[in-house]
């Protein structure tokens, strides 16, 4: 069985989810939508590792975003 490293938690405490959702609805470009969905998933308790697995990207990619 392969074990995965668990990374450090992502601090999203300064993000207003309602503002982000409104902004997302007004700016539906592909990369913007993807980035916003990542933040929304994290705000709802989804782990960064799970988000990376679902989107098939690395934690480094999220850091760059």
C-alpha positions as CSV (number, residue, x, y, z in Angstrom):
1,X,0.0,0.0,0.0
2,X,1.3,3.4,-1.0
3,X,1.3,6.1,1.7
4,X,0.8,9.7,0.8
5,X,2.5,12.6,2.5
6,X,0.1,14.9,4.4
7,X,1.0,18.5,3.7
8,X,0.6,21.4,6.0
9,X,-2.9,23.0,6.3
10,X,-3.9,25.8,3.9
11,X,-4.9,29.0,5.6
12,X,-8.1,30.3,4.0
13,X,-9.4,32.2,7.0
14,X,-9.2,35.5,5.1
15,X,-11.4,34.5,2.3
16,X,-15.0,35.6,2.1
17,X,-16.7,32.7,0.5
18,X,-19.9,34.6,-0.4
19,X,-17.9,37.3,-2.2
20,X,-15.9,34.7,-4.0
21,X,-19.1,32.9,-5.2
22,X,-20.5,36.1,-6.5
23,X,-17.3,37.0,-8.2
24,X,-17.1,33.6,-9.7
25,X,-20.6,34.0,-11.2
26,X,-19.5,37.3,-12.8
27,X,-16.2,36.0,-14.2
28,X,-16.6,32.5,-15.7
29,X,-13.2,32.0,-17.4
30,X,-11.9,28.5,-17.2
31,X,-8.8,29.1,-15.1
32,X,-10.7,31.5,-12.8
33,X,-13.4,29.0,-12.3
34,X,-10.9,26.3,-11.5
35,X,-9.0,28.4,-9.0
36,X,-12.2,29.5,-7.3
37,X,-13.5,26.0,-7.0
38,X,-10.3,25.0,-5.3
39,X,-10.7,27.8,-2.8
40,X,-14.4,27.0,-2.2
41,X,-13.6,23.3,-1.8
42,X,-10.9,24.2,0.8
43,X,-13.3,26.5,2.6
44,X,-15.8,23.6,2.9
45,X,-13.2,21.3,4.5
46,X,-11.9,19.3,1.5
47,X,-8.2,18.6,2.0
48,X,-5.6,20.0,-0.3
49,X,-4.5,16.5,-1.1
50,X,-8.0,15.5,-2.2
51,X,-8.3,18.7,-4.3
52,X,-5.0,17.9,-6.0
53,X,-6.0,14.3,-6.6
54,X,-9.4,15.3,-8.1
55,X,-7.8,17.9,-10.4
56,X,-4.7,15.9,-11.1
57,X,-2.4,18.7,-10.2
58,X,0.4,19.1,-7.7
59,X,0.4,21.2,-4.5
60,X,3.0,23.3,-6.2
61,X,0.6,24.2,-8.9
62,X,-1.9,25.4,-6.4
63,X,0.7,27.5,-4.7
64,X,1.6,29.1,-8.0
65,X,-2.1,29.9,-8.6
